[in-house]
Amino acid sequence: MYDVNSLMKQAQKMRDEAEKAEQDLLDRRISATAGGGAVTATVNGKKDLIGIAISGDCDMSDPALVADLVVAAVREAQCDADRQAEEVMRKVTAGMPRIPGLG
Protein backbone atom coordinates (compact mmCIF):
# COMPACT_ATOMS: atom_id res chain seq x y z
CA MET A 1 0.00 0.00 0.00
CA TYR A 2 1.09 3.58 -0.55
CA ASP A 3 1.61 6.20 2.14
CA VAL A 4 -0.77 8.96 1.03
CA ASN A 5 1.06 11.68 2.97
CA SER A 6 4.35 10.70 1.39
CA LEU A 7 2.76 10.70 -2.07
CA MET A 8 1.27 14.14 -1.45
CA LYS A 9 4.67 15.51 -0.39
CA GLN A 10 6.29 14.01 -3.46
CA ALA A 11 3.56 15.45 -5.67
CA GLN A 12 4.04 18.93 -4.16
CA LYS A 13 7.80 18.67 -4.61
CA MET A 14 7.32 17.56 -8.21
CA ARG A 15 4.94 20.48 -8.86
CA ASP A 16 7.46 22.95 -7.43
CA GLU A 17 10.24 21.45 -9.54
CA ALA A 18 8.01 21.51 -12.63
CA GLU A 19 7.32 25.22 -12.11
CA LYS A 20 11.06 25.89 -11.82
CA ALA A 21 11.67 23.80 -14.93
CA GLU A 22 9.03 25.76 -16.87
CA GLN A 23 10.74 29.03 -15.94
CA ASP A 24 14.11 27.58 -16.87
CA LEU A 25 12.75 26.64 -20.29
CA LEU A 26 11.30 30.12 -20.80
CA ASP A 27 14.68 31.65 -19.95
CA ARG A 28 16.70 29.42 -22.30
CA ARG A 29 17.89 30.64 -25.69
CA ILE A 30 18.46 27.92 -28.27
CA SER A 31 19.88 28.82 -31.67
CA ALA A 32 20.26 26.87 -34.90
CA THR A 33 21.59 27.84 -38.30
CA ALA A 34 20.84 26.97 -41.89
CA GLY A 35 22.62 27.62 -45.15
CA GLY A 36 26.06 27.32 -43.61
CA GLY A 37 25.32 30.05 -41.11
CA ALA A 38 23.46 32.34 -43.51
CA VAL A 39 20.39 32.29 -41.25
CA THR A 40 20.23 31.85 -37.48
CA ALA A 41 16.98 31.28 -35.61
CA THR A 42 16.70 31.59 -31.84
CA VAL A 43 13.87 30.12 -29.77
CA ASN A 44 13.26 29.74 -26.06
CA GLY A 45 12.88 26.36 -24.38
CA LYS A 46 9.14 26.44 -25.04
CA LYS A 47 9.82 26.73 -28.81
CA ASP A 48 8.70 30.36 -29.05
CA LEU A 49 10.60 32.20 -31.77
CA ILE A 50 12.77 34.90 -30.18
CA GLY A 51 14.75 36.12 -33.17
CA ILE A 52 16.02 35.65 -36.70
CA ALA A 53 19.40 36.82 -37.93
CA ILE A 54 20.34 36.88 -41.60
CA SER A 55 24.01 37.12 -42.39
CA GLY A 56 25.26 39.89 -44.67
CA ASP A 57 26.73 37.10 -46.80
CA CYS A 58 23.26 35.68 -47.50
CA ASP A 59 22.17 36.03 -51.12
CA MET A 60 18.98 38.06 -50.81
CA SER A 61 18.32 37.89 -54.58
CA ASP A 62 16.35 34.65 -54.09
CA PRO A 63 13.61 35.36 -51.54
CA ALA A 64 12.24 31.81 -51.76
CA LEU A 65 15.62 30.38 -50.80
CA VAL A 66 15.95 32.81 -47.89
CA ALA A 67 12.46 31.85 -46.70
CA ASP A 68 13.38 28.15 -46.89
CA LEU A 69 16.54 28.79 -44.86
CA VAL A 70 14.53 30.66 -42.22
CA VAL A 71 12.05 27.79 -41.95
CA ALA A 72 14.87 25.23 -41.72
CA ALA A 73 16.68 27.17 -38.99
CA VAL A 74 13.48 27.65 -36.97
CA ARG A 75 12.58 23.97 -37.22
CA GLU A 76 16.04 22.88 -36.12
CA ALA A 77 16.01 25.27 -33.15
CA GLN A 78 12.54 24.02 -32.16
CA CYS A 79 13.70 20.38 -32.38
CA ASP A 80 16.64 21.22 -30.11
CA ALA A 81 14.21 22.94 -27.71
CA ASP A 82 12.03 19.80 -27.68
CA ARG A 83 15.04 17.64 -26.79
CA GLN A 84 16.07 19.99 -23.99
CA ALA A 85 12.51 20.18 -22.63
CA GLU A 86 12.24 16.37 -22.56
CA GLU A 87 15.52 16.16 -20.65
CA VAL A 88 14.44 18.78 -18.13
CA MET A 89 11.03 17.19 -17.53
CA ARG A 90 12.54 13.71 -17.24
CA LYS A 91 14.61 15.00 -14.32
CA VAL A 92 11.48 16.45 -12.68
CA THR A 93 9.55 13.17 -12.82
CA ALA A 94 12.50 10.86 -12.09
CA GLY A 95 11.65 10.27 -8.41
CA MET A 96 7.93 9.65 -8.73
CA PRO A 97 6.78 6.11 -8.07
CA ARG A 98 4.73 4.32 -10.70
CA ILE A 99 1.19 3.86 -9.40
CA PRO A 100 -0.66 0.99 -11.09
CA GLY A 101 -3.60 2.16 -13.17
CA LEU A 102 -2.40 5.79 -13.46
CA GLY A 103 -0.29 5.59 -16.57
N, C-alpha and C positions, 0 to 999 in steps of 0.2 A: 504494500500500500504506500501511497505517497503522503508525505508530510505537507499539508496544505499551506501552512505558514511559511515553510521553506520555499515552496513553489511560488508563493506570492512575493517573497523577498527577491527571488531570482528573476521573476517577471518584472518587478520594479527596477532592478539593476539593469536588466536587458533593455527596458524602455529608456532609461537614462543614457545608457551607452548608445542606443540607436539615435537618440536626439543629438548626441555629440557627433556621431558618425555623419548624420545628415548635414550638420553645420560644417564639418570637415569637408564633405563633398562639395558643398556650395562655395567654400573658400578655395578649393583647388583650381588650378589653371593647367589645362592639358592641351598641348599644341601638336599639330601634325602638319606635314607639308606634302605638296604634290608638285609635279613638274620639276623635280630636281631642286626644290626650294623656291620655285617661282611664286607659289601661293602658300601661305601659312594660315591655318584656321586655329582658333583657340576657343575651347569650351570649358565650362566648369564641370565638376564631378557629377552634376545632374544632367549633363549633355546640353545645357543651354549655351547657345552660341554667344561668345563674349567679344570676339573680334576676328577680322580678316585682314591680312597684310598681303599686298601684292608687290613683289620685288620690282625694282626699276628695270631689271633685265627681262622682265616678262614681256613677250610680244603681244601688245594690245591690239594688233591689227586683225586678230581673229577672235572676236568676242565669244563665239561659241566654244572655242578651245579654253578661253579664260574661265568661262562659266563651268565647263566640265572640270577644270582643275580646282575651282572653288568647291564644287560638290564633292569631289574626291577627298580633298583635305578635310572638309567638315565631317564626312562619313568616317574617315580614319580617326579623327580626334574623338568622335562620339563612340566608336568601338573601343578605343583606349579608355574612355571614361566608364563604359560598361564594365570592362575588366577590373578597373580599380574599384568601382562600386561593389562588385561581387566580392572582391577580396575584403573590403572593409566590412561588409555585412556578414560575411562568413565568420569574421573575428567576433562580431557582436553576438551571434547565435551559437558560438562554439560550446559554451558551457551548459546550454539548456538540455535537460533530459528529454528523451523521446517518450511521449505519452501515447500509449496504444489508442488508436481510434482518432487521434487528432492530427494526422498527417504523416 
